[in-house]
Amino acid sequence: RRLLARMEQSLAGVNGIQLFTAEGENQAGVLSFVCDGWDCQDLARALGQRGVAVRAGLHCAPLAHRTAGTLESGTIRISPSVFNTEGQINFFLREMREILRENTKKSV
């Protein structure tokens, strides 16, 4: 939960990222998000090329995506476990920032 909260707090401050979360104990061990200007599959591929394992798509939950308004695009999903470290979460967050920074430079 601590690692998940760290990711959520860090990503919440990034312009263009929309998080799909629940309050307190209702939050599952999965963080779903979308990023403006990115197809979920493309961003998942970019993260994967940098060594970050995420999943992208509808995650076998089309009704949840219909409710969230992401039925057409899906989301990116990352789920830390007891086997992950703070360093790995920091790595993910650094790589996300770098990908978004690079994307902004390309579109200018």
N, C-alpha and C positions, 0 to 999 in steps of 0.2 A: 504493500500500500504506500509505503514511503517513496519508493522509486516511481510509482505511478503518479503520485502527487507532485513529485519533482518535475516529471515530464509535463504534466498538465499545467503547472504554474509557469513553466518556461515557455511553452507553446502558446499559452493564453495571451502573452504579451507580444506575439509576432503578428504584425499586420498581414492580413490576407489568409490567416489560418482560422478555420471554424472547427471548434471542438464539439464533440457530442458526448456529454458527460451527465452523470446523475449526482445528486446531492449525497454527501457523506457515505454511510454504509451501503447505500443503494448502488454505488459505483462498482461495477464489475472490475476484474483485473485486466481489462482491455481498454485501451484508449483509441477511439476512432476519430478521424479528422479528415478534412478536405483542405486543399490549398488553392486559392484563386490562381488562375492561369495554368494550372497543372491538371492533366488527366491523371487519375489515381494510379492507373497501371504504369504510366511513364514515371511518376515520382517514385513509386515502389521499385521500379527497375533502376532508377538513378541511385536510390539508397542501397539497393542490393549490390550494385557495382562498387560501392564504397564499403561494403562489408556489414551493412545493417539489414537484418532480416525483418521484413514487414509483410503483411498480406494486403492485397487490394481487391476491391470488387464488392459484391453484394453479400459475401460471407454467409451464404445459405439462409439469409434473413430478409427476403424481399418485402415482407410486411413491415418490418422495422424500418427499412429504407424508404418505403412509401410514407410512413409517418414522419420520418426525419427530412423528407424532401430530397433524398439522394438516390431515388430509384433508378434514375438515368445514369448516374455517375458512379455510384458506390462510394466507399470511403477507403482510407488507408487505416489499417489496424495494427497497433503495436501492443504487445503484452509482455511486460517484464515478469519474471518469476523469481523464486527464491534463489535461483542459480545465477541471476544477473547481479552485477555490481554497480556501484555509483559511477565508477569509471566508464562502464559500458553505456550508461545513460548519458553521461557527459559527452561521450563519443557520438552517440546518436544526435544529440542536440547540436553539437558542433557541425556535423555533416549536414544536418537540415539547414542550418544557417548558411553554410557555404553554398549549398545547392541553390538556395533562394537568392543569395548574393550574386552568384554566377548567372542565374536566370535574369535578374534585373539588369545586369550589365549587357546581356545579349539583346534585350528588348529596347535598350536606349539607343 
